[in-house]
Each structure stands twice: as structure tokens, then as C-alpha cells.
Amino acid sequence: MSLPKGYLDADSLDIFSKLLNSIKQRSYDAMHIQPGHKLLDLGCGPGTDTIPLGLLVGNQGQVIGADYDLAMLAEANGRAGQAEVSAWVSHQQADAASLPFDNGYFDACRSDRLFQHLPDPAQTLSEMARVTKSGGWIVAIDTDWGSLSIDADEIDIERRYARFVASSALHNGYSGRTLFRHFKRQGLTDISFQAFPITANRSLLIRQATQADRTEQEAITAGTLSIEEVRRWRGYQEQADTEGVFFASVNIMLVAGRKP
């Protein structure tokens, strides 16, 4: 299976899950979870969220994690077994645009930085709404890569790189800012939204998040940046790290809405 744009492996996802833990906790709160609920975590990856969700619903509930990536699903099932929640926390392969679940099966569902990878996020949100019960909550977290800002003297290179990340390195890099619109158009009610600025003072974190080695090569191939500009761009980040002056920021959005 070919890797999608912006693909992160399980180790990288674990790093970012720790960084974003407080946002994840807010997403659980926004789902209005009760013991015994049935929950869907769409784009579950290695089970980062399904296990804590399983602890919230208890063994009378059910949590299903869905993902396209079989390797991630195997890792998620292994972690559920280690956490001794596999009796009610399971993971299965699914197409986000055509979910294999009955209408109204779940009490609530969520996705976490999934929409940025989707070519048709509106269809996926429609599917999330379809499989959620009337009155149930749908929650999505996603990054607005259009807000990416990296302090650098060469602003023109920085702006071209940031725009390439948002526009070309991902299917839907502006997804964070579009969530509110998609939730409104889906006809969800009681919609709330929160924005979270994420900052980094070491280049490694941003380079991991943007898959910089791959993205820079793609930007060269596309003619967005030259080889010499990429060399200078990398050199600046290394120097900024050495001096302890590197700084970058990006916004993450959390939107929640209820199915009528």
C-alpha cells in the first residue's frame, strides 16, 4: 500500500500525541461520553485514543477504531491487548468515505488530524454523521497548515515552503480552518470551536510534522524551491537550533457538533 501525503509512522504519532494530549482530552469532553457508550475513532492510527476512550466507556461499552493502514491496526490491536481492553476496544480497516457501520450505530464519533489527509472531507463528515445516533456528538481535530509560521531571515523562502506544505504536501492542508464550515453545511447543531496555537523552539519537531526531507525534495521537483534555497533553508534551521533561537507556530482547531 502506497503511503499517502503527510504520512507519519506510529513512533512519530506517539511523539505528537504527547504534545497534543491536552487537546485530545478536550475532544473526549466534547463527545459527552457516558459509561456504556459506543464510540468511533476514525483514523485511529496505532490506538492512541481508542484505549483511553475504552477506559471512559468501560467494559459495558464499545470503542471501534477505524483506519485504512493494516500495520497501524495491528499495532493498535496489540496495544489494546496489553492494556487489557481488547474485549470492548477493537480496530478494523475502513474507507473513511464509505464506513462499514449501520446508520446511528455510535453514540459519538471523533477524528484527530484525519481531514488533512482526505481529498473529500465533506463526504467523510457525512459518513460520520450517518453512523452517529440522533443527538450524538461528532468531534474533529485538525491542523490549519496555512497558519504555519517559521521565524527566518529569508521570509520569501519561508513563505513559499509554508505554502507548499499547506497546498501541495497534503491533500487538505487548510483543513483546520474549514471544519466549522463543513459542520454547518452538514446540518449539525450546537456547534462549538476552539483554536490552539502550537509552538516549537527546536526545528526537529516541525521537520517531523511537515515530513521536511520529503517535502523539500517535492518542492524542488515542483519548482517551488531551488536546491540552493533548500540548502540555505536547512542551514538556517541548523544555525537557529545551535543559537537556541528557533521558533515556529501553527494552529490546531477542535470543532464539535451534535446530530439533530
Legacy VTK file of the C-alpha trace (Angstrom):
# vtk DataFile Version 3.0
C-alpha trace
ASCII
DATASET POLYDATA
POINTS 260 float
0.000 0.000 0.000
1.478 3.350 -1.021
1.886 5.956 1.682
-0.450 8.975 1.498
0.657 12.569 1.542
1.775 13.610 5.011
2.012 10.045 6.324
3.506 9.705 9.826
4.630 6.407 11.320
3.496 5.136 14.719
6.578 6.445 16.536
6.005 9.966 15.188
2.312 9.799 16.083
3.255 8.827 19.636
5.501 11.902 19.897
2.769 14.248 18.726
0.103 12.587 20.870
2.070 13.578 23.967
2.444 17.132 22.702
-1.262 17.388 21.918
-2.578 15.465 24.920
-4.498 18.397 26.403
-6.312 18.927 23.077
-7.155 15.240 22.925
-8.629 15.405 26.421
-10.811 18.324 25.343
-12.033 16.272 22.390
-13.089 13.479 24.748
-15.007 16.001 26.841
-16.705 17.331 23.708
-18.007 13.836 22.904
-20.091 13.838 26.135
-19.061 10.250 26.840
-21.034 8.102 29.278
-20.262 4.589 30.566
-21.682 2.023 28.147
-21.482 4.280 25.078
-20.454 3.062 21.646
-17.733 5.268 20.139
-15.946 5.519 16.789
-12.400 6.849 16.452
-11.918 7.396 12.724
-8.315 7.424 11.545
-7.316 5.691 14.772
-3.676 5.024 13.848
-1.885 2.877 16.464
-4.695 3.157 19.031
-3.514 6.366 20.653
-7.064 7.398 21.557
-9.098 4.195 21.443
-7.550 2.855 24.632
-8.300 5.936 26.803
-11.748 6.094 25.198
-12.246 2.466 26.151
-11.447 3.280 29.758
-14.085 6.017 29.679
-16.916 3.811 28.358
-15.960 0.810 30.468
-16.420 -2.859 29.654
-20.153 -2.407 29.053
-19.393 -0.032 26.197
-17.679 -0.402 22.846
-14.948 1.511 21.040
-14.106 0.851 17.404
-11.031 2.364 15.827
-11.096 2.534 12.039
-8.124 3.133 9.774
-7.020 2.182 6.241
-3.500 1.141 7.364
-3.228 -2.552 8.276
0.121 -2.086 10.035
-1.361 0.647 12.244
-4.358 -1.557 13.024
-2.130 -4.460 14.044
-0.213 -2.129 16.368
-3.484 -0.770 17.791
-4.856 -4.250 18.496
-1.585 -5.202 20.162
-1.725 -2.158 22.419
-5.376 -2.851 23.292
-4.383 -6.358 24.341
-1.561 -5.059 26.513
-3.975 -2.591 28.140
-6.476 -5.434 28.724
-9.320 -3.605 26.980
-9.499 -5.683 23.793
-12.806 -7.261 24.886
-14.521 -3.969 24.099
-11.925 -1.981 22.132
-11.308 -3.207 18.582
-9.821 -1.874 15.364
-10.733 -2.528 11.761
-9.892 -1.410 8.272
-12.341 1.049 6.720
-12.691 3.603 3.958
-13.435 6.933 5.644
-15.698 7.920 2.742
-17.810 4.745 2.995
-17.941 3.436 6.550
-18.996 -0.203 7.118
-21.342 0.616 10.006
-25.122 0.846 10.318
-26.934 4.170 10.493
-26.957 5.581 14.016
-24.734 2.863 15.448
-22.499 5.109 17.578
-23.297 7.453 20.444
-20.412 9.725 19.393
-17.501 9.737 16.997
-14.282 11.652 16.524
-11.345 12.134 14.200
-7.933 13.548 15.037
-5.860 15.186 12.295
-7.518 12.944 9.717
-9.188 15.508 7.466
-5.865 16.983 6.357
-5.214 13.699 4.524
-8.607 13.460 2.802
-9.393 14.506 -0.770
-13.145 14.660 0.084
-13.587 15.677 3.735
-17.266 16.594 3.278
-18.090 13.003 2.324
-16.247 11.665 5.354
-18.080 14.044 7.687
-21.347 12.948 6.088
-20.439 9.349 6.875
-19.535 10.246 10.452
-22.940 11.886 10.825
-24.719 8.918 9.248
-23.295 6.383 11.700
-23.944 8.616 14.743
-27.227 8.469 16.650
-29.597 11.416 16.647
-28.458 13.653 19.484
-24.953 12.210 19.387
-21.789 14.263 19.114
-19.235 14.456 16.313
-15.816 15.915 17.094
-12.912 16.693 14.781
-9.407 17.971 15.463
-7.335 19.218 12.568
-4.401 21.428 11.727
-4.608 24.655 9.741
-1.285 24.358 7.941
-1.994 27.723 6.329
-1.124 29.198 9.729
2.341 27.626 9.797
4.939 30.282 10.588
8.678 29.689 10.985
10.883 32.561 12.084
13.593 33.090 9.453
15.537 35.951 7.896
14.662 34.718 4.397
10.944 35.306 4.603
10.331 34.630 0.916
11.734 31.088 1.203
9.826 30.522 4.439
6.542 31.659 2.876
6.999 29.508 -0.219
7.853 26.491 1.925
4.885 27.062 4.274
2.511 27.481 1.341
3.835 24.314 -0.280
3.221 22.363 2.951
-0.387 23.564 3.096
-1.184 23.414 -0.608
0.808 20.510 -2.013
2.358 18.313 0.679
-1.112 17.335 1.969
-4.425 16.629 0.279
-6.244 19.112 2.501
-3.668 21.204 4.307
-6.089 24.019 5.173
-8.465 21.542 6.823
-8.441 23.112 10.281
-9.982 26.365 9.131
-12.633 24.556 7.058
-14.084 22.384 9.832
-16.617 24.937 11.040
-17.954 25.400 7.505
-18.227 21.642 6.946
-20.031 21.124 10.251
-22.515 23.898 9.426
-23.177 22.557 5.940
-23.663 19.071 7.327
-26.568 20.466 9.365
-25.059 19.742 12.780
-26.289 21.791 15.719
-24.784 23.265 18.900
-21.500 23.709 17.064
-18.532 24.879 19.129
-14.966 25.566 18.108
-11.630 26.133 19.804
-8.237 27.145 18.411
-4.949 26.048 19.932
-1.603 27.622 18.981
1.188 25.057 18.973
4.747 26.340 19.261
8.172 24.763 18.825
11.625 26.064 19.677
13.545 23.237 18.022
13.454 22.552 14.298
13.229 18.757 14.705
9.588 18.869 15.785
8.499 20.986 12.821
10.610 18.957 10.415
8.928 15.777 11.665
5.463 17.297 11.464
5.966 18.531 7.894
7.998 15.480 6.804
10.576 18.047 5.759
13.104 15.828 3.976
10.415 14.505 1.643
8.562 17.812 1.376
11.694 19.770 0.463
12.502 17.318 -2.323
8.943 17.566 -3.620
9.196 21.368 -3.511
12.399 21.191 -5.579
10.746 18.877 -8.102
7.745 21.212 -8.335
9.987 24.236 -8.894
8.756 25.932 -5.726
12.249 25.996 -4.206
15.679 25.574 -5.763
18.320 23.193 -4.480
20.345 26.175 -3.290
17.339 27.664 -1.467
16.682 24.367 0.314
20.356 24.220 1.309
20.119 27.712 2.803
16.786 26.894 4.446
18.223 23.828 6.182
21.353 25.747 7.141
19.291 28.498 8.755
17.372 25.980 10.880
20.560 24.248 11.993
22.097 27.597 12.935
18.935 28.701 14.765
18.991 25.466 16.760
22.645 26.000 17.619
21.954 29.533 18.836
18.773 28.483 20.640
16.629 30.961 18.690
14.497 28.658 16.520
10.766 29.402 16.749
7.734 28.157 14.833
3.980 28.025 15.375
0.847 26.545 13.838
-2.838 26.476 14.825
-4.872 23.375 15.580
-8.676 23.542 15.572
-11.206 21.495 17.505
-14.835 21.577 16.337
-17.774 19.715 17.857
-21.390 19.464 16.747
-24.488 17.441 17.547
-26.515 15.415 15.080
-30.135 16.651 15.069
LINES 1 261
260 0 1 2 3 4 5 6 7 8 9 10 11 12 13 14 15 16 17 18 19 20 21 22 23 24 25 26 27 28 29 30 31 32 33 34 35 36 37 38 39 40 41 42 43 44 45 46 47 48 49 50 51 52 53 54 55 56 57 58 59 60 61 62 63 64 65 66 67 68 69 70 71 72 73 74 75 76 77 78 79 80 81 82 83 84 85 86 87 88 89 90 91 92 93 94 95 96 97 98 99 100 101 102 103 104 105 106 107 108 109 110 111 112 113 114 115 116 117 118 119 120 121 122 123 124 125 126 127 128 129 130 131 132 133 134 135 136 137 138 139 140 141 142 143 144 145 146 147 148 149 150 151 152 153 154 155 156 157 158 159 160 161 162 163 164 165 166 167 168 169 170 171 172 173 174 175 176 177 178 179 180 181 182 183 184 185 186 187 188 189 190 191 192 193 194 195 196 197 198 199 200 201 202 203 204 205 206 207 208 209 210 211 212 213 214 215 216 217 218 219 220 221 222 223 224 225 226 227 228 229 230 231 232 233 234 235 236 237 238 239 240 241 242 243 244 245 246 247 248 249 250 251 252 253 254 255 256 257 258 259
